[in-house]
Amino acid sequence: MENGNKMKPFWTLSVEQIAEELQTNLQQGLTEEQYQKHLRQYGPNQLPGKKGRTPLSIFLSQFQEFIVWVLAAAALVSGFLGEWVDTGAILAIIVLNAVLGFVQEYRAEKSLAALKKLSSPVSRVIRGGQHQNAVSTDLVPGDLVELEAGDRIPADSRLVWTTSNFSTQEASLTGESAPVTKITTPLEKEDCPLADRANMVFLGTSAVSGKARAIICQTGQQTELGNIAGMLQAIEEDRTPLQRRLEEFGKWIVYVCFVLVGIIFVLNLLRGGKIIDVFLTSVSLAVAAIPEGLPAVVTVALALGMQRMLKRHVLIRKLPAVETLGCATVICSDKTGTLTRNEMTVQAVFANGSLFDVTGIGYQPQGEFKLNQTTVNPDSYPELKKTLLCGVLCNGAQLVEKDGCFAILGDPTEGSLLTAAAKVNLWKKQQE
């Protein structure tokens, strides 16, 4: 939604002023008629993005390298000279190179498409006075959404009311790893920095504690995350160092071959050879000098690198990107929270005068409790289990499991307490 000169920034307005501007009700939400009108006016709540590549475009892109063009020219010349074995070998290498690249990149495209489907969360919205679940892409400015710990913020929104402990994790936008406590009162500064807009919540962030109700102000490309996505779309793709070197290498091969053909052609003429025979001999030597297997070798090496990265849960869209990772020598960052996994882990528990060390990392409930470097049975230490039980009962986070992997919905610190308790078989769902 454009607010430019038409109205003040949302964080400086009261919720009543915003509701009037967006033609909504702070208790009932939008009516169905108003919702349909806003949907036509603002469009779906989706970030800008380039259309996915078709299988044909992926396959044709494998033939854009200069060295591949050189090989194709060599195949044509070999065919002209009647060297059908060489022609078939060169064409087979070109096709193999294209097939290998196509398979790897097509798999990456399919994986990215699957990830996009998984990234369409459902939000709790109030429309016409009725609470209902709606896909976040269907939300519009003026919708009222209910938020609680663990929810992903579906769009840039102004808070209507919150509990006293409502906070959000905004590291993806601001780089600050600490949760931000939210308020509902209007702010005075119109040029307030993003990190200081305490009465707003933003797309791409998540609620870590408490509950709140918010009125959606901006969706899709008009959100703060949408502005970042728009800038990323404007970036022109550059060729990788390996692609530039291969192109330079291919050009040098062409130059050298032309020079050799010229020298051999002139020398054989001076020796009295026939022009047609001299020409065919020179061209044959030039074709033989071209390294037909180079593109296939490079593609196989990059494909193997992509497979190794995939085992480390790194999804690479294009084969040459594997090589750019190897060329990185310096990574510049001003916030540790943007590089770490943002996971908290309990490493020690003090109970009844004893300090127990805890093994294990992340949110996998796997680890041991040690006292004086000796593994102990937690059941033999009731004070330890009572301490962990307090951390479970006074906790607003949730430890969830999917396909054998555990994750936290809510504050990372509270999540680490749940994980530590789960290591002694104390689960929050069993206590509720």
KELO-895858 format. One record per atom (N, C-alpha, C, O): residue in one letter; x, y, z. Coordinates in steps of 0.1 Angstrom, whole numbers, plus 5000, padded with zeros to 4 digits. Each point is the difference from the previous one (the first is absolute). Example, Ala and Ser with C-alpha at 12.3 -4.5 7.8 and 13.67 -1.06 7.14 Angstrom:
A513249435078/A499150125000/A500950125000/A501050005007/S498650114986/S500950115000/S499250115008/S500550115001/
END
This chain:
M500849885000/M499250125000/M500950125000/M500950025008/E498850074983/E500850135000/E499450105010/E498850035000/N502150015009/N499550105010/N500750144998/N499450105004/G501749904988/G500750134996/G499450125006/G500150035012/N499350064979/N499550135005/N498649995004/N499450105005/K499949794993/K498649995003/K499749995015/K499050055005/M501949895003/M499849985014/M501449995007/M501049974993/K499050055020/K501249985007/K500449865001/K499249914998/P502050065006/P500449865002/P499249935010/P499550065010/F500249814988/F499149935009/F500450005015/F499150005008/W502250004994/W500449995014/W499850145008/W500050005012/T499650104981/T499750135006/T498550025003/T499650095006/L499649824988/L498550015001/L499549915011/L500649905003/S498250145002/S499349915009/S499349894992/S499850014988/V499949895019/V499349884993/V498750044994/V499649954990/E499750155017/E498750054995/E500250074987/E499249984991/Q501950105008/Q500250074987/Q500449904989/Q499550024988/I501249885015/I500449904990/I498749924995/I499949984989/A499349995021/A498849924997/A499150094991/A499349944990/E500650195012/E499250084992/E500650014986/E499350004990/E502050015009/E500650024987/E499949874992/E499850004988/L500349885018/L499949884993/L498549945000/L499849894995/Q499350195010/Q498649964999/Q499749875006/Q499449914994/T501150075018/T499849875008/T499550035014/T499950125004/N499749785003/N499550015013/N500949935010/N500549894997/L499850175014/L501049955009/L499549875008/L500949935006/Q497850054994/Q499549885006/Q499549904990/Q500249885002/Q499250164987/Q499449914991/Q500949974988/Q499849904993/G501150185004/G500949984988/G499350054988/G499050075000/L501549884988/L499450044987/L498849914998/L499949885003/T499150184990/T498949924995/T500549934987/T501050034995/E498249875001/E500449924988/E500150104988/E500849984991/E498250115008/E500050104989/E501350085000/E500650034990/Q499750025022/Q501250095001/Q501349924997/Q500950054994/Y499149825011/Y501249924997/Y500249984985/Y501150014995/Q497849964998/Q500149984985/Q500550134993/Q500850004991/K498750115014/K500450134995/K501550035002/K500750044991/H499849935021/H501450025004/H500949904992/H501150044996/L498449845002/L500849904993/L500250054985/L501149984995/R497850074999/R500250064986/R500950125000/R500750024991/Q499250065020/Q500850125000/Q501549985003/Q500950064993/Y499449855016/Y501449985005/Y500649884994/Y501349995000/G497949914996/G500649884994/G500449905012/G499850035011/P500749864985/P500349905010/P501250045008/P500950084996/N499249865016/N501150035009/N501249914997/N500349905007/Q500450134982/Q501149934995/Q501250094997/Q499850114995/L501449845008/L501250074997/L500350004985/L499749904993/P500950205001/P500450004986/P501049894998/P500949985008/G499049964980/G501049894997/G500049974985/G499050024993/K502149935002/K500149974987/K499249864997/K500049925009/K499550074980/K499349874996/K501049894999/K501250024996/G498449865009/G500949894999/G500349964985/G499250024991/R502049935007/R500449964987/R499449874995/R499849915008/T499850094980/T499449884994/T501249904997/T501150034999/P498549845001/P501049904996/P500850034987/P501249975000/L498150084990/L500650034988/L501150115001/L501149994995/S498550115013/S501050115002/S501249965008/S501150054997/I498749865012/I501149955008/I500949924991/I501250015001/F498249904990/F500849924991/F500850094990/F501249984998/L498150124996/L500750094990/L501150085007/L501050034993/S498950005020/S501050085006/S501349935002/S501150065002/Q498949814996/Q501249925001/Q500950024988/Q501249965000/F498350104989/F500850024988/F500550144999/F500350044989/Q499750045021/Q500350144999/Q501550035002/Q500550114998/E500349795007/E501450025002/E500850004987/E499649934990/F501450165009/F500750024988/F500849874996/F500149974988/I500449955022/I500749884997/I499149904993/I500549924992/V498250085012/V499049914994/V499950044985/V499949914991/W500050225006/W499950054986/W501249954992/W499949964989/V501350055017/V501249964993/V499949854997/V500449964989/L499149965021/L499949854997/L499049984989/L500249914991/A498750165009/A499049994989/A500650034987/A499749934990/A501150175009/A500750044988/A500949894995/A500249974989/A500549975021/A501049894997/A499249884995/A500549934991/A498350045014/A499249894996/A499650024985/A500049914992/L499650225005/L499650034986/L501249984990/L499849944990/V501450115014/V501149994992/V500449854998/V500449964989/S499549965022/S500449864999/S499049934991/S500449914992/G498350125008/G499149954991/G500250034986/G499949924991/F500650215007/F500350054986/F501249924994/F500149974988/L500849995022/L501249934995/L499849854999/L500849934996/G498050035008/G499649854999/G500549925012/G499949885000/E500650195010/E500449935013/E498849985009/E499850075010/W499449834986/W498749985007/W500249955014/W499250035009/V501849904993/V500349955014/V500350115009/V499450015011/D501450084985/D500350125008/D498850095002/D499750055011/T499549964978/T498850085001/T499049955011/T499550075008/G500349794991/G499149945010/G500550015014/G499250025009/A502249974993/A500550015013/A499850145006/A499750015012/I500650094980/I499950145004/I498550035004/I499750065010/L499449904981/L498650025003/L499549935012/L499250055008/A501349834994/A499649925012/A500550075013/A499250015010/I502050054989/I500550075012/I499150135002/I499750035012/I499950044978/I499250125001/I498749965006/I499550075010/V499949834986/V498749955005/V500149965014/V499150035009/L501949894994/L500249955014/L500250125010/L499450005010/N501450104985/N500250125009/N498750075002/N499750045011/A499449974979/A498750075001/A499149925009/A499350065008/V500749814991/V499149915008/V500350015014/V499250015009/L502149984994/L500550005014/L499650145007/L499450005011/G500950114982/G499650135005/G498550015002/G499550065009/F499749894981/F498650015000/F499449935012/F499150055007/V501449834995/V499449915011/V500250075014/V499150015008/Q502250044994/Q500350065013/Q499150135002/Q499550025011/E500550074979/E499350125001/E498449985001/E499350085007/Y500249824986/Y498649985000/Y499649955014/Y498950035005/R501949885001/R499749955013/R500050125010/R499250015009/A501850084990/A500050125009/A498750084998/A499550055010/E500149974978/E498850084997/E498849935007/E499150075006/K500849804993/K498949935006/K500050015015/K499050025006/S502249984999/S500150015015/S499650145005/S499450015010/L501050094982/L499650145003/L498550025000/L499450075008/A500049874981/A498550014999/A499449935012/A499050055005/A501549845000/A499449935011/A500250085013/A499150015008/L502050064993/L500350095012/L499050115000/L499550045011/K500250024977/K499050115000/K498649965004/K499350075007/K500449804990/K498749955004/K499949995015/K499050035007/L502249924999/L500049995014/L500050135008/L499750015011/S500750104982/S500150135006/S498850084999/S500050135001/S498849814997/S498750075000/S499349975013/S499149914999/P501150165011/P499449965013/P498550045001/P499650084991/V499849875018/V498650035003/V499950105012/V500649985010/S498650124989/S499850105010/S498650005006/S499049964993/R500850085019/R498750015006/R499550154998/R500650095005/V498349924988/V499550134996/V498650025005/V499349905001/I500350225001/I498650035004/I499450084988/I500450104996/R498549844999/R499350064989/R498549995003/R499549895003/G499850224996/G498650005003/G499749965014/G498949945002/G502050085007/G499849965014/G500249855003/G499949955011/Q500549974978/Q500349865002/Q501549974999/Q500750054992/H499749875018/H501449954999/H500249894990/H499249915000/Q501850104992/Q500249904989/Q501449994997/Q500850095002/N499649794992/N501449994995/N500150034985/N499149974993/A501950115004/A500150044986/A501549994996/A500950025007/V499349934980/V501450004995/V500550145000/V499450094995/S501949935009/S500550135002/S500150084986/S499950125001/T500249814988/T500050074987/T498750074997/T499950084991/D499049875016/D498750064997/D499650125009/D498950054999/L502049995010/L499850115009/L500150134993/L500850024990/V498550085015/V500050144993/V500150105011/V499749975012/P500750154985/P500050115009/P498650025006/P499050004993/G500950025020/G498750015007/G499649875008/G499250015008/D501449884988/D499749875007/D500550015014/D501150065003/L498249885007/L500449995014/L500649865001/L499349904997/V501950095009/V500649875002/V500349985015/V500450095007/E499549784997/E500349975014/E501449935000/E500349924991/L500550135018/L501449955001/L500349945013/L499550055011/E501349854990/E500549945012/E501449944998/E500449994989/A500249975022/A501449954999/A500149894990/A499249905000/G501850114991/G500249904990/G499550034987/G500449944990/D498750165009/D499450044987/D500950084992/D500850085005/R499249904982/R500750084990/R499250124997/R498849994997/I501750135003/I499350124996/I499750004985/I500949994992/P497850025004/P499649984986/P500250134992/P500149994988/A499950135018/A500250124993/A500350115009/A499949985012/D500650144983/D500350115009/D498750055006/D499050044993/S500949965020/S498850035007/S500250095012/S501150015006/R497850074998/R500050085012/R499349935011/R498949954998/L501750055014/L499549925011/L498850085006/L500050125002/V498949805000/V498850065006/V500049985015/V499850105007/W500549784997/W500249985015/W501049885001/W500149924991/T500650085021/T500949895002/T500049965015/T499550085009/T500949814994/T500349965014/T501350075004/T500850054992/S499549965021/S501150085005/S501449944995/S501050075000/N499049804997/N501249934996/N500149974986/N500849924996/F498450154995/F500149964986/F501350064994/F500350125002/S500449794991/S501350044994/S500149934987/S499549894998/T501450164993/T500249944987/T501549994997/T500850075006/Q499649834986/Q501349984995/Q500250074987/Q499449954990/E501450165009/E500250084988/E501449994994/E500450094993/A500349805010/A501449994996/A500150004985/A501050054994/S498049904999/S500149994985/S499950144994/S500550024988/L499050085019/L499950144994/L501050095006/L500750084993/T499549915020/T500950105007/T501449945004/T500950085002/G499249794998/G501249945005/G500249985015/G500949945005/E498150125002/E500049995015/E499549865004/E498849974997/S502049955010/S499549875004/S499150005012/S499249905002/A500850205006/A499150015012/A498650034996/A499850084991/P499249855015/P498650034997/P499650145004/P500650065009/V498550004983/V499650145002/V498650005006/V499149944995/T500850125017/T498850025007/T499150114993/T500550104996/K498349875002/K499150084992/K499050085009/K499749965011/I499950164983/I499050095007/I498950034990/I500049954988/T499050125016/T498950034991/T499850154998/T499250054992/T501550035016/T499850155000/T500750064987/T501049944996/P498450164999/P500750074988/P501350065003/P500350035011/L500649974979/L501350065002/L500050144994/L499250034991/E501750065013/E500050134996/E500850034987/E499650074992/K501549865007/K500950024989/K499549944987/K499749885000/E500250204989/E499649944987/E501249934994/E499849914992/D501450135011/D501249944994/D500649905009/D501249985000/C498049955007/C500449905010/C500749894993/C499449944991/P501850025013/P500749884994/P499149875002/P499249995009/L501149924982/L499249885000/L500149935014/L499049955005/A502250045000/A500249935013/A499350065012/A499749945010/D499950194988/D499350075011/D498550014999/D499450065008/R500049884981/R498650014999/R499349895008/R499649894996/A500450145017/A499649905010/A498549964999/A499649905006/N499650184987/N498549975000/N499749934986/N498849994997/M502249974996/M499849934987/M500649865001/M501049985007/V498449934985/V500749874997/V500149984985/V499250064993/F501849865003/F500450014986/F500049864994/F500349905007/L499450094980/L500149874993/L501449955000/L501050084999/G499149795003/G501349945001/G500549985014/G501149945002/T498250125008/T500449985014/T499049905007/T499149954993/S501150035019/S499149905007/S499850055015/S500950065006/A498049904999/A499750025014/A500649905009/A500049884997/V500750165014/V500749915009/V499349995013/V500349905007/S498950194997/S499349995013/S498850095000/S499950104993/G499149865016/G498850085001/G499049984989/G500249924991/K498750175009/K499050004990/K499750144996/K500350095008/A499149934980/A499750134995/A499049994989/A499849904994/R499650225003/R499250014989/R500550124992/R500450105005/A499649894982/A500650104991/A499250024988/A499349914995/I500750225000/I499350034987/I501150014989/I500950085001/I498949854989/I500949994989/I500050144992/I498950054996/C502350015002/C500150134994/C500649994986/C499550074990/Q501449845008/Q500749994987/Q500349854997/Q500349925009/T499550044978/T500149864996/T501049994988/T500250104994/G500249785004/G500849984988/G501250094998/G500850015009/Q499350054979/Q501250084997/Q500150135008/Q501150055001/Q497849995005/Q500050125008/Q500649995014/Q500250095007/T500049784997/T500649985013/T501550035000/T500650024990/E499949985022/E501550035001/E500749894994/E501050024993/L498649855009/L500749894993/L499850004985/L500949964993/G497950095003/G499850024986/G500950104993/G500449984989/N499950125018/N500950104995/N501449944998/N500750034990/I499749895019/I501349934999/I500049904988/I500950004992/A498049935007/A499949904989/A500050074987/A500649954990/G498750175009/G500150084988/G501350044996/G500450004988/M500550045022/M501350044997/M500849894995/M500950014991/L498949875014/L500749884996/L499749964986/L500849954992/Q497950075004/Q499649974986/Q500750094990/Q500249964989/A500250165015/A500650104991/A501549974998/A500650064991/I500049845017/I501449974999/I500249924987/I499349904998/E501650144994/E500449924988/E500949885003/E501050025008/E498749874987/E500949885002/E501350024993/E500150044989/D501049935019/D501350014995/D500649864997/D499549905006/R501450094985/R500649874997/R501049965011/R500750095006/T499449784997/T500949965011/T501450004995/T500350014988/P500749995021/P501450004995/P500349894991/P500850014991/L498749875012/L500249884992/L499550024986/L500649974990/Q498250095009/Q499450024986/Q500850104993/Q500249984988/R500350125018/R500850104993/R501349944996/R500550034989/R500149895019/R501349934996/R499849914989/R500849994990/L498149935010/L499749914989/L499850074987/L500449964989/E498950155012/E499850084988/E501350064994/E500249994988/E500650065021/E501350054996/E500949884994/E500750024990/F499249875016/F500849884996/F499549964986/F500849974991/G497950035007/G499449964987/G500550104989/G500349964989/K499750175014/K500450104990/K501549984997/K500450014988/W500449965022/W501549984997/W500249874991/W500850004992/I498349905011/I500149884991/I499750034986/I500749964991/V498350135007/V499650044986/V501250084994/V500349974988/Y500250125020/Y501150084994/Y501249924996/Y500650014990/V499849905020/V501249914997/V499749914988/V500949984992/C497949975007/C499749914989/C500150074987/C500549954990/F499050175009/F500150084988/F501450034996/F500449994989/V500450045021/V501450034997/V500749874995/V500850014990/L499049885017/L500649874995/L499549964987/L500849964991/V497950065006/V499549974987/V500750084989/V500349954990/G499850185013/G500750094991/G501449964997/G500550004989/I500349975022/I501449964998/I500149874992/I500849994991/I498449915013/I500149874993/I499650024985/I500649944991/F498350145007/F499650024987/F501050064991/F500349964989/V500450145016/V501150074993/V501249914997/V500550004989/L499949935021/L501149914999/L499849894990/L500949974992/N497949975008/N499749894991/N499950054986/N500349934990/L499250205008/L499950054987/L501450034994/L500349974989/L500650075020/L501450034996/L500749874996/L501050004992/R498549895013/R500649874997/R499449944988/R500449894995/G498750184999/G499449964987/G498749915002/G499649944990/G499850065021/G498849935002/G498850064993/G500050124997/K499049795000/K498750054994/K499250085010/K500049975012/I499450144983/I499250095009/I499049925009/I499950025012/I499349904981/I498949935007/I500649905010/I499449995011/D501649944986/D500649915009/D500650075012/D499949965012/V500850154985/V500650085011/V499050065009/V500150005012/F498850044983/F498950065008/F499449895009/F499850035012/L499949864982/L499449895008/L500949955011/L499649985012/T501750014985/T501049965011/T500050115011/T500149965012/S500050164985/S500050115010/S498850005009/S500150015012/V498749984981/V498850005008/V499949885009/V499550015011/S500949874984/S500049885008/S500950025013/S499649955011/L501550104987/L500950035012/L499450095010/L500149995012/A499250124983/A499450105008/A498949935009/A499850035011/V499349884982/V499049945007/V500549905011/V499549995011/A501649944985/A500749915010/A500550075012/A500149945011/A500350194988/A500550085011/A499050045010/A500450045011/I498349954985/I499050055009/I499749895011/I499749894996/P500350155017/P499849905011/P498549975001/P499350075007/E500249834986/E498649974999/E499449965014/E498950035003/G502049905005/G499549955013/G499950115011/G499549975011/L501050154987/L500150105010/L498650045006/L499949995012/P499150044980/P498750045006/P499449895008/P499450025010/A500749854985/A499549895007/A500749985014/A499349985010/V502050034990/V500749995012/V499650115010/V499849975012/V500150154984/V499650115009/V498649985005/V499850025012/T499349944979/T498649985005/T499949885010/T499350015010/V501449884988/V500049895009/V500650055014/V499549965010/A501650114989/A500650055013/A499050095008/A499949995012/L499450104981/L499150095006/L498849925005/L499550035011/A500049874982/A498949925004/A500349925013/A499249995009/L502149964991/L500449935013/L500050095011/L499749975012/G500850164986/G500050105010/G498650035005/G499850025012/M499349994979/M498650035004/M499449895008/M499350035010/Q501049854987/Q499549885008/Q500650015014/Q499349975009/R502050064992/R500650015013/R499450115009/R499849985012/M499950134981/M499350115007/M498649975004/M499550045011/L499849884981/L498749965003/L499949915012/L499150015008/K501949914994/K500149925012/K500150085013/K499749955011/R500850174987/R500250095011/R498850105001/R500050115006/H498949854987/H498750085000/H500250144994/H499450105004/V501549914985/V500150124993/V499549984986/V500549924992/L498550165005/L499349994987/L500650104990/L500050125002/I500649834987/I500750094990/I499249994987/I499749894995/R499950235000/R499150004989/R500749984987/R499549934991/K501750135007/K500749984987/K501449945003/K500750035010/L499849894981/L501249935002/L501250095003/L500849985009/P499450134982/P501250085003/P500050075013/P501150045005/A497849965002/A500050065014/A500949925010/A500550065010/V499649814987/V500949925008/V501450065001/V500750005010/E499850044978/E501350054999/E500250135007/E501150035005/T497950064995/T500150135006/T500149985015/T500750095007/L498849814999/L500249985014/L501449975003/L500650045011/G500149894980/G501449975002/G500950124998/G501150005005/C498450104988/C500850124998/C499850105012/C500850105000/A498349885008/A499750105011/A501249995010/A500349895005/T500350234998/T501150005009/T499750085013/T500649985010/V498450124988/V499750085012/V498550025000/V499350034990/I500049955022/I498650025002/I499950125010/I500449995011/C499050124984/C499850125009/C498650005006/C499049994993/S500950035020/S498850005007/S500150095012/S501149995007/D497950084996/D500150095012/D499149955012/D500050065010/K499349824988/K499249955010/K500249855001/K499949934990/T500550025022/T500249865002/T498749924998/T500049884996/G498850185008/G498849934999/G499649964986/G499249914998/T501350164992/T499749974986/T500849884995/T499749954989/L501450015018/L500849894996/L499849875008/L500149894995/T499550135018/T499749885008/T498749944997/T499250064992/R500549835014/R498749934998/R498950055009/R498949964999/N501550145010/N499050065009/N499449895009/N498850005003/E502049905001/E499649905009/E500650025014/E501250035001/M498049955009/M500650005014/M500049865005/M499149924997/T502050055011/T500149865005/T500450025015/T500950075004/V498449855005/V500450005014/V501249915001/V500049884996/Q501150175010/Q501249935001/Q500349965015/Q500849915002/A498550155007/A500249965014/A498750045008/A499350094997/V500549835014/V498850025009/V500549995014/V500749915004/F499050205004/F500450005014/F498849965008/F499050075000/A501149825008/A498849955008/A500649945013/A500849914999/N498650135012/N500349955013/N501550005003/N500649915006/G500150204990/G501450025003/G500949934991/G501250015002/S498349934987/S500949934991/S499850054986/S498950054996/L502249954996/L500050064987/L500049884990/L501149934999/F497950054993/F499949894991/F500350054986/F499450094995/D501649854998/D500350044986/D499049924991/D499749895003/V499950184986/V499049944991/V500749994986/V500550104995/T499549784999/T500549994987/T498950014989/T498950015003/G501650004985/G499050014989/G499950154995/G500350095008/I499349934980/I499950134994/I498750014993/I499349914997/G500350225001/G498750024993/G498849965007/G500049995012/Y498949984981/Y498849965006/Y499749854999/Y498849965003/Q502149964993/Q499949865000/Q500049955015/Q501150035007/P497949914998/P500049965014/P500949885003/P499649895005/Q501750124991/Q500949895002/Q501250065007/Q500750094996/G499649855015/G501250045009/G500049935013/G499049935004/E502050105004/E500249945013/E500250115010/E500450114997/F499449855016/F500350095011/F501249945007/F500049885004/K501050214999/K501249955006/K500350085013/K499750125001/L500749815009/L500450065013/L501549975002/L500349885001/N500650225000/N501449975001/N500549914989/N500849915002/Q498850124986/Q500449934987/Q499549865000/Q500549924992/T498650045016/T499549865001/T498550014996/T499250075006/T500449854984/T498649994996/T499149955012/T500449905006/V498550174996/V499149965011/V498749974995/V499650034989/N499649905019/N498649974997/N499150105006/N500050015013/P499450084979/P499250115006/P498949955010/P499650085009/D499949804989/D499049955009/D500549995015/D499250005009/S502149994992/S500649995014/S500250145006/S500450005012/Y499350104981/Y500150145005/Y498750074999/Y499850074990/P499349915019/P498650064999/P500150154999/P499150074994/E501950005013/E500150145000/E500350054985/E499550114996/L501349814997/L500350044986/L498750004992/L499750094992/K499549805009/K498849984992/K499050115004/K499250054991/K500749995022/K499150105004/K500450144994/K499150084996/T502249945003/T500450134994/T499750004985/T499550104995/L500749794998/L499649994986/L498550014998/L499550064991/L499749885019/L498650014999/L499550145001/L499050044993/C501650045016/C499650145001/C500250084986/C499250084997/G501949884997/G500350064987/G499049964989/G499750084991/V499749815011/V499049954990/V498650075003/V499350044991/L500349965022/L498750055003/L499950164998/L499050054996/C502150025007/C500050144998/C500650034986/C501050074999/N498449894991/N500650014987/N498950024989/N499049935000/G501250174991/G499050034990/G500449954986/G499350024990/A501949915009/A500449944987/A499549864999/A499449945009/Q500850014979/Q499649864996/Q501249934993/Q500650064991/L499649825013/L501049914993/L499349914991/L499349915004/V500850114983/V499349924990/V500949914992/V501250044998/E498349854997/E500849914993/E499449964986/E498749994999/K502150014991/K499549974987/K501149924992/K501150054999/D498649834997/D500949914993/D501349985008/D501150004994/G498849995019/G501249975008/G500850135004/G501049985007/C498650134988/C500750135003/C499250085009/C498750014999/F501950055011/F499350085010/F500250154998/F501150044996/A497950045007/A500150144998/A499250075011/A499249935007/I501050204995/I499450075011/I499050104994/I500350084990/L498549935016/L499150114997/L499950095012/L499549965010/G501150154989/G500150095011/G501450055003/G500850004991/D499450055021/D501350065004/D501149895000/D499849905006/P501350134988/P501149905000/P500549965014/P500349885002/T499750215007/T500549975014/T499049915007/T500449905006/E498350124992/E499049915006/E500149874993/E499749895006/G500550114981/G500149874993/G501249925005/G499949885000/S501250185003/S501149935005/S499749935013/S500549895003/L498750175006/L499549945012/L499249874998/L500149905006/L499050114984/L499249894996/L500949884995/L499749895003/T501350154989/T500949894995/T500749945011/T500249875000/A500350205010/A500849955011/A499149905008/A500449905004/A498350144998/A499149925008/A499749874992/A499849895006/A500150124980/A499749884992/A501149905001/A499749884997/K501550165006/K501149915001/K499949915012/K500649895000/V498550155009/V499749915012/V498649954999/V499449965010/N500050044978/N498749954997/N498950085007/N499049955004/L501250184998/L499050095005/L499550084988/L500750094995/W498149895000/W499450064989/W498850095004/W499249975009/K500850154985/K499050105003/K498549944998/K499250035008/K500649904981/K498749954997/K499549905010/K498849985002/Q502249955005/Q499649915011/Q499650075013/Q499349945008/Q501150184993/Q499750085012/Q498750084999/Q499550055010/E500049974978/E498850084998/E498749935003/E498950054999/
END
